[in-house]
Amino acid sequence: MKRPTPKDAGPGLDIKSGSDHFCVHSGGRAIIDEAGQSLALNDYDLEPARMALYRFGNDREEQYLRIVGETD
């Protein structure tokens, strides 16, 4: 999947400009969608969180490690 350019994301806080990696909490579809909209993230950025939610469900704290694993 090709990484979209920042102009495709829309308005919002550009968390990608100040960090190499970030993680969106996968506490549910609504949380992922709202985080994506609030932070102007695109589908490419949200895919690891969506896949972790799909594969493992909502597992609270352990979920962050699984999201990081999905980025490999």
mmCIF file of the C-alpha atoms, coordinates in Angstrom:
data_MODEL
# 
_entry.id   MODEL 
# 
loop_
_atom_site.group_PDB 
_atom_site.id 
_atom_site.type_symbol 
_atom_site.label_atom_id 
_atom_site.label_alt_id 
_atom_site.label_comp_id 
_atom_site.label_asym_id 
_atom_site.label_entity_id 
_atom_site.label_seq_id 
_atom_site.pdbx_PDB_ins_code 
_atom_site.Cartn_x 
_atom_site.Cartn_y 
_atom_site.Cartn_z 
_atom_site.occupancy 
_atom_site.B_iso_or_equiv 
_atom_site.pdbx_formal_charge 
_atom_site.auth_seq_id 
_atom_site.auth_comp_id 
_atom_site.auth_asym_id 
_atom_site.auth_atom_id 
_atom_site.pdbx_PDB_model_num 
ATOM 1  C CA . MET A 1 1  ? 0.000   0.000   0.000  1.00 0.00 ? 1  MET A CA 1 
ATOM 2  C CA . LYS A 1 2  ? 1.413   3.392   -0.985 1.00 0.00 ? 2  LYS A CA 1 
ATOM 3  C CA . ARG A 1 3  ? 1.720   5.914   1.845  1.00 0.00 ? 3  ARG A CA 1 
ATOM 4  C CA . PRO A 1 4  ? -0.538  8.928   1.119  1.00 0.00 ? 4  PRO A CA 1 
ATOM 5  C CA . THR A 1 5  ? 0.832   12.452  1.218  1.00 0.00 ? 5  THR A CA 1 
ATOM 6  C CA . PRO A 1 6  ? -0.045  14.776  4.138  1.00 0.00 ? 6  PRO A CA 1 
ATOM 7  C CA . LYS A 1 7  ? -2.281  16.899  1.900  1.00 0.00 ? 7  LYS A CA 1 
ATOM 8  C CA . ASP A 1 8  ? -4.625  13.886  1.555  1.00 0.00 ? 8  ASP A CA 1 
ATOM 9  C CA . ALA A 1 9  ? -5.206  13.791  5.313  1.00 0.00 ? 9  ALA A CA 1 
ATOM 10 C CA . GLY A 1 10 ? -7.081  17.061  5.788  1.00 0.00 ? 10 GLY A CA 1 
ATOM 11 C CA . PRO A 1 11 ? -7.049  19.576  8.657  1.00 0.00 ? 11 PRO A CA 1 
ATOM 12 C CA . GLY A 1 12 ? -5.915  18.709  12.163 1.00 0.00 ? 12 GLY A CA 1 
ATOM 13 C CA . LEU A 1 13 ? -2.856  18.090  14.300 1.00 0.00 ? 13 LEU A CA 1 
ATOM 14 C CA . ASP A 1 14 ? -0.025  16.633  12.229 1.00 0.00 ? 14 ASP A CA 1 
ATOM 15 C CA . ILE A 1 15 ? 1.391   14.071  14.662 1.00 0.00 ? 15 ILE A CA 1 
ATOM 16 C CA . LYS A 1 16 ? 3.419   12.524  11.852 1.00 0.00 ? 16 LYS A CA 1 
ATOM 17 C CA . SER A 1 17 ? 5.652   15.589  11.486 1.00 0.00 ? 17 SER A CA 1 
ATOM 18 C CA . GLY A 1 18 ? 7.218   15.302  14.953 1.00 0.00 ? 18 GLY A CA 1 
ATOM 19 C CA . SER A 1 19 ? 7.600   11.546  15.338 1.00 0.00 ? 19 SER A CA 1 
ATOM 20 C CA . ASP A 1 20 ? 8.671   8.493   13.407 1.00 0.00 ? 20 ASP A CA 1 
ATOM 21 C CA . HIS A 1 21 ? 6.055   6.198   14.987 1.00 0.00 ? 21 HIS A CA 1 
ATOM 22 C CA . PHE A 1 22 ? 2.674   6.577   16.642 1.00 0.00 ? 22 PHE A CA 1 
ATOM 23 C CA . CYS A 1 23 ? -0.058  4.248   17.793 1.00 0.00 ? 23 CYS A CA 1 
ATOM 24 C CA . VAL A 1 24 ? -3.828  4.704   17.785 1.00 0.00 ? 24 VAL A CA 1 
ATOM 25 C CA . HIS A 1 25 ? -5.714  2.944   20.581 1.00 0.00 ? 25 HIS A CA 1 
ATOM 26 C CA . SER A 1 26 ? -7.898  0.215   19.115 1.00 0.00 ? 26 SER A CA 1 
ATOM 27 C CA . GLY A 1 27 ? -10.625 0.316   21.764 1.00 0.00 ? 27 GLY A CA 1 
ATOM 28 C CA . GLY A 1 28 ? -13.296 -0.041  19.123 1.00 0.00 ? 28 GLY A CA 1 
ATOM 29 C CA . ARG A 1 29 ? -14.272 1.053   15.652 1.00 0.00 ? 29 ARG A CA 1 
ATOM 30 C CA . ALA A 1 30 ? -15.757 4.342   16.872 1.00 0.00 ? 30 ALA A CA 1 
ATOM 31 C CA . ILE A 1 31 ? -12.574 5.219   18.781 1.00 0.00 ? 31 ILE A CA 1 
ATOM 32 C CA . ILE A 1 32 ? -10.370 4.485   15.776 1.00 0.00 ? 32 ILE A CA 1 
ATOM 33 C CA . ASP A 1 33 ? -12.635 6.492   13.468 1.00 0.00 ? 33 ASP A CA 1 
ATOM 34 C CA . GLU A 1 34 ? -12.791 9.474   15.831 1.00 0.00 ? 34 GLU A CA 1 
ATOM 35 C CA . ALA A 1 35 ? -9.031  9.462   16.425 1.00 0.00 ? 35 ALA A CA 1 
ATOM 36 C CA . GLY A 1 36 ? -8.479  9.347   12.680 1.00 0.00 ? 36 GLY A CA 1 
ATOM 37 C CA . GLN A 1 37 ? -10.843 12.238  12.073 1.00 0.00 ? 37 GLN A CA 1 
ATOM 38 C CA . SER A 1 38 ? -9.561  14.348  14.982 1.00 0.00 ? 38 SER A CA 1 
ATOM 39 C CA . LEU A 1 39 ? -5.902  13.857  14.080 1.00 0.00 ? 39 LEU A CA 1 
ATOM 40 C CA . ALA A 1 40 ? -6.429  13.977  10.296 1.00 0.00 ? 40 ALA A CA 1 
ATOM 41 C CA . LEU A 1 41 ? -5.096  10.456  9.812  1.00 0.00 ? 41 LEU A CA 1 
ATOM 42 C CA . ASN A 1 42 ? -5.781  8.455   6.691  1.00 0.00 ? 42 ASN A CA 1 
ATOM 43 C CA . ASP A 1 43 ? -6.658  4.787   6.192  1.00 0.00 ? 43 ASP A CA 1 
ATOM 44 C CA . TYR A 1 44 ? -2.979  3.839   5.851  1.00 0.00 ? 44 TYR A CA 1 
ATOM 45 C CA . ASP A 1 45 ? -2.248  5.308   9.292  1.00 0.00 ? 45 ASP A CA 1 
ATOM 46 C CA . LEU A 1 46 ? -5.243  3.597   10.922 1.00 0.00 ? 46 LEU A CA 1 
ATOM 47 C CA . GLU A 1 47 ? -4.766  0.164   9.344  1.00 0.00 ? 47 GLU A CA 1 
ATOM 48 C CA . PRO A 1 48 ? -2.560  -1.321  12.135 1.00 0.00 ? 48 PRO A CA 1 
ATOM 49 C CA . ALA A 1 49 ? -5.134  -0.376  14.800 1.00 0.00 ? 49 ALA A CA 1 
ATOM 50 C CA . ARG A 1 50 ? -8.004  -1.758  12.702 1.00 0.00 ? 50 ARG A CA 1 
ATOM 51 C CA . MET A 1 51 ? -6.174  -5.049  12.084 1.00 0.00 ? 51 MET A CA 1 
ATOM 52 C CA . ALA A 1 52 ? -5.285  -5.472  15.762 1.00 0.00 ? 52 ALA A CA 1 
ATOM 53 C CA . LEU A 1 53 ? -8.929  -4.861  16.715 1.00 0.00 ? 53 LEU A CA 1 
ATOM 54 C CA . TYR A 1 54 ? -10.106 -7.319  14.060 1.00 0.00 ? 54 TYR A CA 1 
ATOM 55 C CA . ARG A 1 55 ? -7.621  -10.038 14.995 1.00 0.00 ? 55 ARG A CA 1 
ATOM 56 C CA . PHE A 1 56 ? -7.601  -9.741  18.796 1.00 0.00 ? 56 PHE A CA 1 
ATOM 57 C CA . GLY A 1 57 ? -10.630 -7.691  19.835 1.00 0.00 ? 57 GLY A CA 1 
ATOM 58 C CA . ASN A 1 58 ? -10.443 -4.972  22.485 1.00 0.00 ? 58 ASN A CA 1 
ATOM 59 C CA . ASP A 1 59 ? -7.796  -6.123  24.972 1.00 0.00 ? 59 ASP A CA 1 
ATOM 60 C CA . ARG A 1 60 ? -7.000  -2.835  26.737 1.00 0.00 ? 60 ARG A CA 1 
ATOM 61 C CA . GLU A 1 61 ? -3.300  -2.279  27.505 1.00 0.00 ? 61 GLU A CA 1 
ATOM 62 C CA . GLU A 1 62 ? -1.993  -5.333  25.678 1.00 0.00 ? 62 GLU A CA 1 
ATOM 63 C CA . GLN A 1 63 ? -3.456  -3.963  22.483 1.00 0.00 ? 63 GLN A CA 1 
ATOM 64 C CA . TYR A 1 64 ? -0.660  -1.431  22.002 1.00 0.00 ? 64 TYR A CA 1 
ATOM 65 C CA . LEU A 1 65 ? 1.914   -4.186  21.663 1.00 0.00 ? 65 LEU A CA 1 
ATOM 66 C CA . ARG A 1 66 ? -0.257  -5.962  19.113 1.00 0.00 ? 66 ARG A CA 1 
ATOM 67 C CA . ILE A 1 67 ? -0.716  -2.739  17.108 1.00 0.00 ? 67 ILE A CA 1 
ATOM 68 C CA . VAL A 1 68 ? 3.047   -2.269  17.028 1.00 0.00 ? 68 VAL A CA 1 
ATOM 69 C CA . GLY A 1 69 ? 3.336   -5.855  15.805 1.00 0.00 ? 69 GLY A CA 1 
ATOM 70 C CA . GLU A 1 70 ? 0.918   -5.086  12.965 1.00 0.00 ? 70 GLU A CA 1 
ATOM 71 C CA . THR A 1 71 ? 3.228   -2.329  11.682 1.00 0.00 ? 71 THR A CA 1 
ATOM 72 C CA . ASP A 1 72 ? 6.052   -4.780  10.891 1.00 0.00 ? 72 ASP A CA 1 
# 
